């Protein structure tokens, strides 16, 4: 697979490049910002992008938006590198559709396994969403495109319960499809200049036709899939045979069941968005599990309506969690210890449900559907309708199985759902004290350096020496901005963010923690005196780490002086 790494920090690019080549067999290109990345993507094809969020010139969110606006890149898998927990940034990332995330700072002990897991998912996932043919209701518009007038007439007479529109050539069929937006297109043969394969590609590639379902009518083996077609039927001139085939493909269902069946591709979107929101906002890794135990009375429930303007029903996204789990999630999000209020829980669950729903809204709009989102409504489960309603139900758990919850996407009949939010405003961020642990932890985790050494490739420069040298060269320059003048919150947060990532990559966990606290203080607008005190602690800890890493360089060089500085 071909990968593009986009990050302004050279040590991150070096580490990821080595892992992708060594552990996943990838060919790797690199870019230092979004502008370089878009230029590379315009000139070469890649299978996926690893994209940092905080970069100069053009940040990761702006880059992701540009990628999704480009038709040829709309479905390109993007793995985000992020340590942000800011709700607005997480909302934008999830809404634009990322494939996965890697939490920064990168921990070499974990990141190799995580990357292999993500790439396995990407290889197993189709590039385009599949669409169900079930539930095309009677009265829907069906377009048949075929060069044979007898075949078109047979289709029209066989489907008297549908509005059948005809086109004799591929170009005419494409124009008709754009003008009339049928629910289903039957593509036959003898289509003239725009032949069958080209018409199928066009129907698939145009965003405004993304919700149109396509059936290929073939004269060969109907068990062989046709590229860019949702289904295949035999191109027969016998009306009864055609009706039987069509009936097997298109089954009449109740509106609610039809609404879900025709949007089956929303399930993986819901799963990935949920995993990403919990990972980025809460720092908790959760994965979908085979369990399907229904929620219990008294569990917390938050629902968000997805209003379908052209349907006689709505979709509804729900998160259900036991009260203890809800409180734990909220405490993790607010960094509030063990004490949280009902208002805190409501605000946190509502925020997460809204962000996940925005991802589903984006997926629906990419299909050409008009959809709006209601406000989150938070309650306790008490009614059987809340517990047993059918839908796309998915359970999640942490790897340790100590946190479990459930999401559901279901269809509900009109009238419209209430839109008044019952969630309280989110609580203000709580600051973390700068308590110094006694005794101090080791300046660098030796296991991390051993992991980096295991990525060494024959004939290449020493990876540990390269990463350590970059860190010892760049970090003092960044820390100069924290000394000798009144500190401003914004610049301090940017410096701390950079130091946090670099320290984490090398296993300098306490320096990483101190830099993370300083970054949070900068984002929350802490007073200059507080920032100065916290910055002093970061600089002092860097001195300890620097001394240790100088020894590592001397040891690996086999001489009395450090190299590469």
FENCORFEN-V731389 format. One record per helix or strand of 3 or more residues. SS is the DSSP state (H for helix, E for strand). FROM is the first residue (numbers start at 1). TO is the last residue. Records with the same first field share a line. If there is no record, write none. Layout:
# FENCORFEN-V731389
SS: FROM-TO / FROM-TO
This chain:
# FENCORFEN-V731389
E: 2-6 / 27-31 / 48-52 / 77-82 / 100-103 / 141-145 / 163-167 / 184-187 / 213-218 / 231-234 / 286-289 / 300-308 / 313-321 / 371-373 / 377-380 / 392-398 / 404-413
H: 10-24 / 34-43 / 60-69 / 71-73 / 87-95 / 108-124 / 149-158 / 170-180 / 196-205 / 207-209 / 239-249 / 255-261 / 266-282 / 323-334 / 342-366 / 384-388 / 446-454 / 463-482 / 489-506 / 509-523 / 528-557
